[in-house]
């Protein structure tokens, strides 16, 4: 199925809506405010630095004077008080060919079904119930010698996109298993006519390497600003 091409603002909206379960207005300005109804995030401000602009997404409860205080604050210059904390992430969309093709990925990973419930539960107790919820589909994994070594799923799903969730057993890393499962997951999401997205903390080097190998490229460096817990 032919996928629609999204610009960076549209990608940012899809990412934020998927990760935080909120509804954003159309991003038609560099400053936008969330509606004061419906689900709300736990942050005061999301700052999205993209290739050509920076977008500021404000929680509706942040007053004008507090907004200026937050703008003046920075993690590297806290002369006005350490009132806030910042968490940094990178969000990615698949725009390049992966380092492994789908046919090769199929030789390493496969779709997981309800028959695999015991394997998933053996990976970690409680995982079976979580991963086999319909909204986690599509679900792909690497199984060797009746052991689950990697699993890719939709950690978040909205009507136009899915965000990747990927786990690889610590003893099975750097063998291409996570990459194979990731590639098949993205292919499955695309076949649904949805956009596969991926995000990770900005200092998670392993996740950033996986994203690049799977053909993803960053469209935003994001920062969520929260109040320091008192």
DRENLUMSE-34139 format. One record per residue: x negated, y negated, z negated of N, C-alpha, C in turn; residue in one letter. Coordinates in nm, 4 decimals, padded with zeros to 6 digits. Atoms other than C-alpha are relative to their C-alpha. Layout:
<recs>
REC        n.x        n.y        n.z       ca.x       ca.y       ca.z        c.x        c.y        c.z   residuo
REC          X          Y          Z          X          Y          Z          X          Y          Z         A
...
</recs>
This chain:
<recs>
REC        n.x        n.y        n.z       ca.x       ca.y       ca.z        c.x        c.y        c.z   residuo
REC   -00.0850    00.1199    00.0000    00.0000    00.0000    00.0000   -00.0884   -00.1247    00.0000         X
REC    00.0778    00.1235   -00.0100   -00.1364   -00.3406    00.0991    00.0219   -00.0870   -00.1230         X
REC   -00.0109    00.0827    00.1189   -00.2140   -00.5483   -00.2070   -00.0027   -00.1471    00.0355         X
REC    00.0016    00.1445   -00.0146   -00.1411   -00.9158   -00.2301   -00.1328   -00.0557   -00.0502         X
REC    00.1213    00.0680    00.0433   -00.4408   -01.1480   -00.2617    00.0382   -00.1094   -00.0991         X
REC   -00.0279    00.0989    00.1037   -00.4358   -01.3534   -00.5815   -00.1156   -00.0980   -00.0109         X
REC    00.1069    00.0958    00.0261   -00.6259   -01.6747   -00.6410   -00.0381    00.0071   -00.1480         X
REC    00.0515   -00.0113    00.1365   -00.8204   -01.7312   -00.9639    00.1025   -00.0417   -00.1049         X
REC   -00.1025    00.0409    00.0967   -00.5375   -01.9165   -01.1379    00.1038    00.1096   -00.0197         X
REC   -00.0979   -00.1080    00.0102   -00.2970   -01.6344   -01.0597   -00.0588    00.1194   -00.0745         X
REC    00.0664   -00.1087    00.0716   -00.5491   -01.3757   -01.1787   -00.0062   -00.0295   -00.1493         X
REC    00.0066    00.0381    00.1407   -00.5937   -01.5678   -01.5032    00.1360    00.0177   -00.0672         X
REC   -00.1339   -00.0144    00.0582   -00.2183   -01.5792   -01.5613    00.0329    00.1467   -00.0246         X
REC   -00.0291   -00.1422    00.0153   -00.1822   -01.2050   -01.5025   -00.0802    00.0601   -00.1150         X
REC    00.0858   -00.0541    00.1057   -00.4749   -01.1268   -01.7316    00.0500   -00.0400   -00.1382         X
REC   -00.0429    00.0482    00.1316   -00.3554   -01.3421   -02.0208    00.1362    00.0589   -00.0370         X
REC   -00.1316   -00.0578    00.0286    00.0028   -01.2189   -01.9907   -00.0121    00.1470   -00.0383         X
REC    00.0140   -00.1425    00.0284   -00.1108   -00.8565   -01.9876   -00.0646    00.0247   -00.1356         X
REC    00.0761   -00.0282    00.1220   -00.3587   -00.8731   -02.2742    00.0754   -00.0419   -00.1251         X
REC   -00.0645    00.0514    00.1206   -00.1535   -01.0822   -02.5154    00.1523    00.0139    00.0001         X
REC   -00.1432   -00.0256   -00.0014    00.1975   -00.9841   -02.4092    00.0845   -00.1250   -00.0068         X
REC   -00.0704    00.1278    00.0032    00.3059   -01.3426   -02.3538    00.0390   -00.0404    00.1411         X
REC   -00.0416    00.0531   -00.1298    00.4723   -01.5352   -02.0720   -00.0610   -00.1382    00.0183         X
REC    00.0606    00.1290   -00.0311    00.2807   -01.8213   -01.9120    00.0823   -00.0724    00.1049         X
REC   -00.0551    00.0767   -00.1115    00.4244   -02.1024   -01.7055   -00.0974    00.0057    00.1172         X
REC    00.0909    00.0101   -00.1139    00.2795   -02.1512   -01.3598   -00.1171   -00.0903   -00.0369         X
REC    00.1180    00.0808    00.0304   -00.0763   -02.2767   -01.3966   -00.0176   -00.1016    00.1123         X
REC    00.0066    00.1042   -00.1027   -00.0408   -02.5997   -01.1995   -00.0800   -00.1204   -00.0474         X
REC    00.0837    00.1068    00.0538   -00.2725   -02.8113   -01.4149   -00.1091    00.0660   -00.0827         X
REC    00.1076   -00.0592    00.0797   -00.5930   -02.7598   -01.6124    00.0397    00.0123   -00.1465         X
REC   -00.0539   -00.0112    00.1349   -00.3966   -02.8068   -01.9371    00.1432    00.0501    00.0074         X
REC   -00.1369   -00.0489    00.0056   -00.0891   -02.5955   -01.9994    00.0319    00.0393   -00.1441         X
REC   -00.0452   -00.0351    00.1347    00.1161   -02.5214   -02.3096    00.0983    00.1148    00.0090         X
REC   -00.0928   -00.1115    00.0039    00.2907   -02.1978   -02.3923    00.1370   -00.0472   -00.0469         X
REC   -00.1342    00.0287    00.0496    00.6654   -02.2051   -02.4447    00.0068    00.0336   -00.1482         X
REC   -00.0088   -00.0236    00.1443    00.7653   -02.2196   -02.8101    00.1013    00.1081   -00.0353         X
REC   -00.0880   -00.1142    00.0227    00.9951   -01.9211   -02.7685   -00.0702    00.1262    00.0471         X
REC    00.0594   -00.1258   -00.0417    00.9102   -01.5557   -02.7295   -00.1274    00.0317   -00.0763         X
REC    00.1232   -00.0437    00.0659    00.5893   -01.3771   -02.8243   -00.1056   -00.1098    00.0047         X
REC    00.1063    00.0996    00.0093    00.2969   -01.5925   -02.9347   -00.1331    00.0700   -00.0283         X
REC    00.1311   -00.0597    00.0275   -00.0768   -01.5145   -02.9360   -00.0505   -00.0398   -00.1379         X
REC    00.0581    00.0337    00.1297   -00.2932   -01.5228   -03.2480   -00.1069   -00.1082    00.0107         X
REC    00.0992    00.1058   -00.0175   -00.5186   -01.7918   -03.0992    00.0680   -00.1356    00.0177         X
REC   -00.0477    00.1367   -00.0184   -00.4822   -02.1684   -03.0868   -00.0204   -00.0478    00.1428         X
REC    00.0380    00.0469   -00.1339   -00.6487   -02.2163   -02.7501   -00.0733    00.1101    00.0733         X
REC    00.0775   -00.0852   -00.0904   -00.7645   -02.0034   -02.4601   -00.0651   -00.0914    00.1019         X
REC    00.0759    00.0787   -00.0972   -01.0375   -02.1646   -02.2514   -00.0503    00.0950    00.1070         X
REC    00.0402   -00.0858   -00.1101   -01.0846   -02.0043   -01.9111   -00.0897   -00.0747    00.0975         X
REC    00.0955    00.0642   -00.0903   -01.3985   -02.1092   -01.7247   -00.0113    00.0825    00.1268         X
REC    00.0012   -00.0692   -00.1278   -01.3645   -02.0152   -01.3586   -00.1005   -00.0657    00.0940         X
REC    00.1043    00.0455   -00.0919   -01.5735   -02.0809   -01.0499    00.0060   -00.1497    00.0252         X
REC   -00.0122    00.1405   -00.0401   -01.4364   -02.4267   -00.9739    00.0691   -00.0880   -00.1029         X
REC   -00.0718    00.0801    00.0992   -01.2463   -02.5369   -01.2853    00.0081    00.0753   -00.1318         X
REC   -00.0229   -00.0585    00.1319   -01.1771   -02.4761   -01.6526    00.1443   -00.0272   -00.0405         X
REC   -00.1406    00.0085    00.0377   -00.8227   -02.4059   -01.7709    00.0127    00.0107   -00.1520         X
REC   -00.0263   -00.0004    00.1435   -00.6996   -02.4811   -02.1243    00.1454    00.0413   -00.0222         X
REC   -00.1341   -00.0507    00.0289   -00.4009   -02.2789   -02.2471    00.0237   -00.0153   -00.1500         X
REC   -00.0216    00.0371    00.1390   -00.2599   -02.4155   -02.5718    00.1170    00.0743   -00.0629         X
REC   -00.1109   -00.0485    00.0819   -00.0504   -02.2525   -02.8417    00.0944   -00.1179   -00.0238         X
REC   -00.0921    00.1144    00.0107    00.2682   -02.4642   -02.8722   -00.0014   -00.0686   -00.1364         X
REC   -00.0020    00.0587    00.1343    00.2166   -02.5253   -03.2456   -00.1211   -00.0880   -00.0295         X
REC    00.1190    00.0829    00.0217   -00.1118   -02.7139   -03.1981    00.0347   -00.1450    00.0327         X
REC   -00.0339    00.1416   -00.0189   -00.0465   -03.0863   -03.2476   -00.1108   -00.0728    00.0749         X
REC    00.0939    00.0754   -00.0833   -00.2188   -03.3538   -03.0391   -00.1305   -00.0300   -00.0732         X
REC    00.1229    00.0330    00.0721   -00.4650   -03.4573   -03.3125   -00.0850    00.1239   -00.0249         X
REC    00.0756   -00.1236    00.0183   -00.5607   -03.0953   -03.3792   -00.0630    00.0444    00.1314         X
REC    00.0577   -00.0342   -00.1306   -00.6131   -03.0406   -03.0075   -00.1318   -00.0735    00.0212         X
REC    00.1233    00.0760   -00.0183   -00.8701   -03.3177   -02.9996   -00.1093    00.0523   -00.0921         X
REC    00.0965   -00.0552    00.0949   -01.0381   -03.1725   -03.3075   -00.0601    00.1290    00.0533         X
REC    00.0486   -00.1256   -00.0576   -01.0633   -02.8337   -03.1360   -00.0902   -00.0273    00.1197         X
REC    00.0817    00.0332   -00.1168   -01.1953   -02.9883   -02.8151   -00.1373   -00.0512   -00.0434         X
REC    00.1268    00.0555    00.0480   -01.4628   -03.1761   -03.0124   -00.0878    00.1060   -00.0659         X
REC    00.0745   -00.1068    00.0678   -01.5608   -02.8578   -03.1969   -00.0696    00.0882    00.1028         X
REC    00.0643   -00.1013   -00.0823   -01.8108   -02.6169   -03.0481   -00.0775    00.0923   -00.0920         X
REC    00.0725   -00.0943    00.0859   -01.9755   -02.3022   -03.1879   -00.1445   -00.0418   -00.0253         X
REC    00.1402    00.0392    00.0134   -02.3177   -02.4617   -03.1354   -00.0183   -00.1355   -00.0670         X
REC    00.0090    00.1321    00.0616   -02.2354   -02.8000   -03.2879    00.1201   -00.0170   -00.0923         X
REC   -00.1118   -00.0032    00.0926   -02.0212   -02.7731   -03.5965   -00.0098   -00.1128   -00.1022         X
REC    00.0143    00.1133    00.0908   -02.0889   -03.1160   -03.7448    00.1334   -00.0426   -00.0595         X
REC   -00.1321    00.0373    00.0519   -01.7147   -03.1629   -03.7849    00.0659    00.1143   -00.0773         X
REC   -00.0518   -00.1068    00.0846   -01.6791   -02.8445   -03.9882    00.0199    00.1302    00.0748         X
REC   -00.0159   -00.1327   -00.0601   -01.6703   -02.4722   -03.9224    00.1436    00.0471   -00.0190         X
REC   -00.1427   -00.0287    00.0187   -01.2920   -02.4686   -03.8972    00.0521    00.1079    00.0941         X
REC   -00.0481   -00.0899   -00.1040   -01.2672   -02.2407   -03.5950   -00.1061    00.1042    00.0323         X
REC    00.0908   -00.1030   -00.0477   -01.4200   -01.9316   -03.4475    00.0368    00.0340    00.1440         X
REC   -00.0223   -00.0282   -00.1421   -01.4598   -01.8328   -03.0818   -00.0397    00.1438    00.0321         X
REC    00.0299   -00.1330   -00.0520   -01.4484   -01.4910   -02.9163   -00.0040   -00.0098    00.1519         X
REC    00.0207    00.0153   -00.1442   -01.5791   -01.4605   -02.5607    00.0247    00.1319    00.0723         X
REC   -00.0285   -00.1167   -00.0827   -01.4658   -01.2229   -02.2881   -00.0274   -00.0336    00.1459         X
REC   -00.0003    00.0139   -00.1461   -01.5053   -01.1663   -01.9180    00.1132    00.0857    00.0543         X
REC   -00.1081   -00.0737   -00.0652   -01.2122   -01.0622   -01.7024   -00.0357    00.0179    00.1469         X
REC    00.0443   -00.0413   -00.1333   -01.2572   -00.8858   -01.3699    00.1170    00.0449    00.0871         X
REC   -00.0888   -00.0579   -00.1006   -01.0670   -00.8046   -01.0525   -00.0862    00.0790    00.0981         X
REC    00.0756   -00.0842   -00.0923   -01.1721   -00.5374   -00.8044   -00.0044   -00.0656    00.1371         X
REC    00.0149    00.0711   -00.1271   -01.3114   -00.7124   -00.4982   -00.1090    00.0590    00.0887         X
REC    00.1085   -00.0609   -00.0754   -01.6031   -00.4933   -00.3824    00.0174    00.1522    00.0004         X
REC   -00.0033   -00.1459   -00.0046   -01.6522   -00.1312   -00.2849   -00.0726    00.0564   -00.1219         X
REC    00.0672   -00.0603    00.1151   -01.7342    00.0854   -00.5880   -00.1273    00.0739    00.0409         X
REC    00.1241   -00.0737   -00.0252   -02.0701    00.2581   -00.6203    00.0268    00.1475    00.0289         X
REC   -00.0410   -00.1385   -00.0249   -01.8822    00.5907   -00.5959    00.1323   -00.0024    00.0756         X
REC   -00.1262    00.0005   -00.0734   -01.6109    00.6691   -00.3420    00.1028    00.0896   -00.0692         X
REC   -00.1093   -00.0723    00.0648   -01.2739    00.8171   -00.4329   -00.0179    00.1507    00.0135         X
REC    00.0177   -00.1438   -00.0202   -01.3558    01.1576   -00.2831   -00.1006    00.0573   -00.0992         X
REC    00.0999   -00.0457    00.0972   -01.6663    01.1893   -00.4998    00.0559   -00.0049   -00.1411         X
REC   -00.0594    00.0111    00.1335   -01.4759    01.0680   -00.8041    00.0919    00.1180   -00.0291         X
REC   -00.0907   -00.1134    00.0190   -01.2226    01.3478   -00.7487   -00.0756    00.1285   -00.0338         X
REC    00.0778   -00.1191    00.0355   -01.5034    01.6042   -00.7837   -00.0412   -00.0017   -00.1464         X
REC    00.0422    00.0137    00.1390   -01.5730    01.4745   -01.1349    00.1172   -00.0194   -00.0957         X
REC   -00.1137    00.0333    00.0865   -01.2385    01.3537   -01.2720    00.1292    00.0448    00.0675         X
REC   -00.1301   -00.0426   -00.0534   -00.8738    01.4475   -01.2304    00.1111   -00.0659   -00.0802         X
REC   -00.1164    00.0493    00.0725   -00.5258    01.3399   -01.3270    00.0245    00.0881   -00.1222         X
REC   -00.0346   -00.0733    00.1214   -00.4291    01.4388   -01.6806    00.1516    00.0111   -00.0109         X
REC   -00.1429   -00.0260    00.0130   -00.0873    01.5918   -01.7440    00.0319    00.0410   -00.1439         X
REC   -00.0421   -00.0424    00.1340    00.1142    01.6968   -02.0476   -00.0686    00.1297   -00.0426         X
REC    00.0714   -00.1233    00.0340   -00.0666    02.0315   -02.0262   -00.1340   -00.0292   -00.0675         X
REC    00.1284    00.0375    00.0590   -00.3800    01.8436   -02.1310    00.0150   -00.0648   -00.1375         X
REC   -00.0248    00.0650    00.1303   -00.2181    01.7096   -02.4488   -00.0950    00.0514   -00.1085         X
REC    00.0915   -00.0480    00.1049   -00.4235    01.9417   -02.6761   -00.1432   -00.0501    00.0178         X
REC    00.1353    00.0499   -00.0235   -00.7488    01.8294   -02.5103   -00.0126   -00.1456   -00.0426         X
REC    00.0025    00.1419    00.0370   -00.6618    01.4633   -02.5575    00.0080   -00.0147   -00.1513         X
REC   -00.0137    00.0066    00.1461   -00.5568    01.5226   -02.9171   -00.1287    00.0461   -00.0686         X
REC    00.1264   -00.0468    00.0571   -00.8823    01.7102   -02.9810   -00.1086   -00.1068    00.0094         X
REC    00.0974    00.1092   -00.0137   -01.0776    01.4066   -02.8571    00.0059   -00.0895   -00.1230         X
REC   -00.0218    00.0719    00.1260   -00.9287    01.2105   -03.1466    00.1462    00.0144   -00.0392         X
REC   -00.1362   -00.0230    00.0484   -00.6244    01.2779   -03.3600    00.0862   -00.1236    00.0240         X
REC   -00.0920    00.1089   -00.0298   -00.3277    01.0670   -03.2508   -00.0079   -00.0495    00.1428         X
REC    00.0159    00.0471   -00.1374   -00.4575    01.0091   -02.8985    00.1055    00.0575    00.0928         X
REC   -00.0987   -00.0603   -00.0884   -00.2103    01.2511   -02.7427    00.1275   -00.0820    00.0063         X
REC   -00.1230    00.0795    00.0041    00.0906    01.0517   -02.8554   -00.0191   -00.1342    00.0685         X
REC    00.0261    00.1319   -00.0603   -00.0708    00.7249   -02.7456   -00.0129    00.0098    00.1518         X
REC    00.0330   -00.0007   -00.1423   -00.2021    00.8236   -02.4038    00.1129    00.0513    00.0885         X
REC   -00.1050   -00.0556   -00.0849    00.1028    01.0141   -02.2830    00.1299   -00.0798   -00.0052         X
REC   -00.1127    00.0909   -00.0166    00.3397    00.7219   -02.3219    00.0050   -00.0442    00.1467         X
REC   -00.0113    00.0310   -00.1436    00.4753    00.6336   -01.9733   -00.0758   -00.1251    00.0423         X
REC    00.0664    00.1248   -00.0380    00.3286    00.2827   -01.9796   -00.1517    00.0123    00.0067         X
REC    00.1455   -00.0190   -00.0074   -00.0255    00.4267   -02.0117   -00.0435    00.0556    00.1353         X
REC    00.0330   -00.0564   -00.1308   -00.0070    00.5839   -01.6649   -00.0545   -00.1094    00.0930         X
REC    00.0486   -00.1347   -00.0267   -00.1884    00.6528   -01.4448   -00.1123    00.0393   -00.0959         X
REC    00.0934   -00.0525    00.0996   -00.4058    00.8738   -01.6630   -00.0959    00.0970    00.0677         X
REC    00.1022   -00.0845   -00.0618   -00.7324    01.0245   -01.5405   -00.1093    00.0295   -00.1017         X
REC    00.1051   -00.0359    00.0937   -01.0042    01.2095   -01.7244   -00.1010    00.0953    00.0600         X
REC    00.1034   -00.0970   -00.0340   -01.3173    01.4188   -01.7019    00.0052    00.1100   -00.1049         X
REC   -00.0076   -00.1154    00.0892   -01.2841    01.7675   -01.8506   -00.1084    00.0989    00.0397         X
REC    00.1056   -00.0986   -00.0214   -01.5823    02.0004   -01.8840    00.0053    00.1010   -00.1137         X
REC    00.0000   -00.1065    00.1013   -01.5734    02.3353   -02.0623    00.1092   -00.0225   -00.1049         X
REC   -00.1168    00.0217    00.0861   -01.2301    02.2539   -02.2043   -00.0217   -00.1101   -00.1029         X
REC    00.0205    00.1182    00.0845   -01.3548    01.9283   -02.3566    00.0243   -00.1249    00.0830         X
REC   -00.0226    00.1287   -00.0651   -01.2336    01.5818   -02.2638   -00.1205   -00.0889   -00.0262         X
REC    00.1208    00.0808    00.0124   -01.5384    01.3643   -02.1950    00.0231   -00.1469    00.0330         X
REC   -00.0315    00.1396   -00.0342   -01.3822    01.0473   -02.0484    00.1475   -00.0078    00.0354         X
REC   -00.1418    00.0186   -00.0309   -01.0336    00.9062   -02.0112    00.0247   -00.1456    00.0380         X
REC   -00.0374    00.1335   -00.0480   -00.9027    00.6071   -01.8131    00.1516   -00.0087    00.0016         X
REC   -00.1446    00.0169    00.0086   -00.5546    00.4665   -01.8630    00.0346   -00.1476    00.0127         X
REC   -00.0474    00.1389   -00.0015   -00.3445    00.1517   -01.8419    00.0204   -00.0440   -00.1445         X
REC   -00.0126    00.0459    00.1384   -00.4035   -00.0176   -02.1747    00.1105   -00.1038   -00.0128         X
REC   -00.1068    00.1007   -00.0025   -00.1599   -00.2925   -02.0757    00.0601   -00.0024    00.1399         X
REC   -00.0697   -00.0066   -00.1292    00.0997   -00.3033   -01.8006    00.1052   -00.1096    00.0057         X
REC   -00.1050    00.0969   -00.0280    00.3081   -00.5874   -01.6582    00.0502    00.0264    00.1410         X
REC   -00.0677   -00.0351   -00.1253    00.5178   -00.6085   -01.3432   -00.0874   -00.0146    00.1234         X
REC    00.0864    00.0159   -00.1163    00.2287   -00.7065   -01.1151   -00.1390    00.0587   -00.0177         X
REC    00.1381   -00.0410    00.0249   -00.0849   -00.5701   -01.2795   -00.0093    00.0968   -00.1168         X
REC    00.0346   -00.0852    00.1135   -00.2402   -00.3161   -01.5142   -00.1431   -00.0301   -00.0413         X
REC    00.1354    00.0159    00.0532   -00.5436   -00.3606   -01.7389   -00.0549    00.1376   -00.0356         X
REC    00.0670   -00.1272    00.0242   -00.7892   -00.0733   -01.7597   -00.0375    00.0172   -00.1461         X
REC    00.0593   -00.0445    00.1250   -00.8635    00.1095   -02.0803   -00.0846    00.1221    00.0317         X
REC    00.0894   -00.1108   -00.0327   -01.1621    00.3449   -02.0580   -00.0786    00.0409   -00.1234         X
REC    00.0802   -00.0534    00.1098   -01.3257    00.5678   -02.3160   -00.0842    00.1151    00.0524         X
REC    00.0911   -00.1082   -00.0355   -01.6259    00.7948   -02.2693   -00.0635    00.0528   -00.1276         X
REC    00.0612   -00.0601    00.1183   -01.7545    01.0382   -02.5289   -00.1455   -00.0449   -00.0098         X
REC    00.1385    00.0493    00.0145   -02.0850    00.9083   -02.6725   -00.1050    00.0936    00.0585         X
REC    00.0979   -00.0953   -00.0515   -02.2647    01.2277   -02.5678    00.0104    00.0192    00.1512         X
REC   -00.0216   -00.0193   -00.1439   -02.1355    01.2003   -02.2101   -00.0205   -00.1283    00.0792         X
REC    00.0186    00.1273   -00.0685   -02.2356    00.8460   -02.1226   -00.1177    00.0051    00.0970         X
REC    00.1048    00.0135   -00.1016   -02.4578    00.7406   -01.8307   -00.0090    00.1222    00.0921         X
REC   -00.0048   -00.1134   -00.0923   -02.3506    01.0441   -01.6276    00.1031   -00.0209    00.1106         X
REC   -00.0964    00.0308   -00.1044   -02.0925    00.8735   -01.4073    00.1419    00.0420   -00.0315         X
REC   -00.1339   -00.0488    00.0319   -01.7925    01.0209   -01.5894    00.0993   -00.1152   -00.0169         X
REC   -00.0875    00.1156    00.0174   -01.6463    00.6885   -01.6995    00.0273   -00.0702    00.1317         X
REC   -00.0160    00.0636   -00.1307   -01.7051    00.5470   -01.3517    00.0992    00.0777    00.0856         X
REC   -00.0909   -00.0820   -00.0809   -01.5275    00.8391   -01.1827    00.1447   -00.0177   -00.0450         X
REC   -00.1363    00.0167    00.0507   -01.2231    00.8102   -01.4095    00.0530   -00.1396    00.0292         X
REC   -00.0396    00.1385   -00.0274   -01.2174    00.4321   -01.3646    00.0406   -00.0184    00.1455         X
REC   -00.0290    00.0135   -00.1429   -01.2235    00.4583   -00.9852    00.1335    00.0657    00.0349         X
REC   -00.1273   -00.0665   -00.0285   -00.9372    00.7080   -00.9768    00.1168   -00.0753   -00.0620         X
REC   -00.1062    00.0805    00.0615   -00.7350    00.4963   -01.2186    00.0345   -00.1195    00.0885         X
REC   -00.0246    00.1169   -00.0849   -00.7776    00.1867   -00.9985    00.0708    00.0400    00.1286         X
REC   -00.0661   -00.0487   -00.1210   -00.6800    00.3890   -00.6918    00.1467    00.0316   -00.0289         X
REC   -00.1376   -00.0308    00.0366   -00.3692    00.5130   -00.8720    00.0842   -00.1241   -00.0227         X
REC   -00.0712    00.1260    00.0223   -00.2713    00.1634   -00.9832    00.0311   -00.0676    00.1329         X
REC   -00.0208    00.0602   -00.1310   -00.3175    00.0339   -00.6293    00.1099    00.0684    00.0787         X
REC   -00.1050   -00.0744   -00.0700   -00.0914    00.3083   -00.4950    00.1392   -00.0351   -00.0524         X
REC   -00.1276    00.0486    00.0540    00.1816    00.1715   -00.7217    00.0313   -00.1412    00.0482         X
REC   -00.0188    00.1371   -00.0440    00.1387   -00.1671   -00.5545   -00.0345   -00.1021   -00.1059         X
REC    00.0384    00.0881    00.1092   -00.0102   -00.3145   -00.8713   -00.1481   -00.0347    00.0091         X
REC    00.1377    00.0480   -00.0016   -00.3337   -00.5028   -00.9293   -00.0757    00.0571   -00.1189         X
REC    00.0806   -00.0472    00.1123   -00.6022   -00.3279   -01.1373   -00.0912   -00.1106   -00.0525         X
REC    00.0834    00.0996    00.0661   -00.7718   -00.5615   -01.3851   -00.0817    00.0670   -00.1095         X
REC    00.0875   -00.0528    00.1048   -01.0480   -00.5081   -01.6382   -00.0534   -00.1180   -00.0782         X
REC    00.0607    00.1055    00.0805   -01.1754   -00.7157   -01.9274   -00.0804    00.0630   -00.1121         X
REC    00.0874   -00.0495    00.1059   -01.4422   -00.6772   -02.1929   -00.0612   -00.1184   -00.0716         X
REC    00.0730    00.1037    00.0711   -01.6189   -00.8765   -02.4586   -00.1236   -00.0378    00.0799         X
REC    00.1071    00.0509   -00.0860   -01.8833   -01.0914   -02.2940   -00.1359    00.0585   -00.0335         X
REC    00.1293   -00.0571    00.0379   -02.1656   -00.9224   -02.4882   -00.0005    00.1525    00.0049         X
REC   -00.0070   -00.1455   -00.0120   -02.0542   -00.5642   -02.4142   -00.0667    00.0417    00.1305         X
REC    00.0767   -00.0244   -00.1220   -02.3286   -00.4818   -02.1666    00.0426    00.1277    00.0712         X
REC   -00.0391   -00.1260   -00.0630   -02.2156   -00.1232   -02.1070    00.1283   -00.0166    00.0807         X
REC   -00.1256    00.0227   -00.0717   -01.8639   -00.2334   -02.0100   -00.0204   -00.0892    00.1214         X
REC    00.0267    00.0885   -00.1135   -01.9996   -00.5100   -01.7877   -00.0664    00.0773    00.1134         X
REC    00.0644   -00.0820   -00.1034   -02.2208   -00.2587   -01.6052    00.1017    00.0913    00.0678         X
REC   -00.1029   -00.0866   -00.0574   -01.9273   -00.0220   -01.5589    00.0891   -00.0784    00.0952         X
REC   -00.0850    00.0827   -00.0857   -01.7128   -00.3024   -01.4194   -00.0672   -00.0254    00.1342         X
REC    00.0721    00.0305   -00.1245   -01.9796   -00.3941   -01.1640   -00.0091    00.1241    00.0881         X
REC    00.0122   -00.1229   -00.0781   -02.0332   -00.0319   -01.0573    00.1332    00.0409    00.0616         X
REC   -00.1326   -00.0360   -00.0507   -01.6576    00.0121   -01.0117    00.0541   -00.1004    00.1013         X
REC   -00.0406    00.0962   -00.1021   -01.6428   -00.2847   -00.7720    00.0700   -00.1228   -00.0526         X
REC   -00.0647    00.1170    00.0598   -01.5082   -00.5425   -01.0154   -00.0987   -00.1155   -00.0095         X
REC    00.0807    00.1205    00.0162   -01.6348   -00.8979   -01.0221    00.0774   -00.0967   -00.0896         X
REC   -00.0693    00.0878    00.0947   -01.5593   -01.1581   -01.2917    00.0662   -00.1183    00.0692         X
REC   -00.0654    00.1218   -00.0487   -01.3087   -01.4322   -01.2199    00.0125   -00.1039   -00.1101         X
REC   -00.0074    00.0974    00.1088   -01.3178   -01.5945   -01.5634   -00.0886    00.0438   -00.1158         X
REC    00.0613   -00.0156    00.1316   -01.5323   -01.6335   -01.8707    00.0955   -00.0668   -00.0974         X
REC   -00.1031    00.0520    00.0885   -01.2722   -01.6735   -02.1413   -00.0469   -00.0106   -00.1432         X
REC    00.0258    00.0158    00.1431   -01.2911   -01.7986   -02.4976    00.1324   -00.0199   -00.0711         X
REC   -00.1177    00.0198    00.0837   -01.0178   -01.7606   -02.7562   -00.0452   -00.0674   -00.1287         X
REC    00.0348    00.0788    00.1177   -01.0338   -02.0169   -03.0351    00.1051    00.0252   -00.1074         X
REC   -00.0885   -00.0303    00.1123   -00.8859   -01.9173   -03.3707   -00.0454   -00.0764   -00.1237         X
REC    00.0417    00.0619    00.1261   -00.8818   -02.0794   -03.7140   -00.0802    00.0983   -00.0836         X
REC    00.0762   -00.0851    00.0910   -01.1353   -01.9462   -03.9615    00.0903    00.0409   -00.1155         X
REC   -00.0817   -00.0475    00.1112   -00.9642   -01.7280   -04.2199   -00.0506   -00.0605   -00.1306         X
REC    00.0373    00.0630    00.1278   -00.9616   -01.9046   -04.5543    00.0008    00.1038   -00.1117         X
</recs>
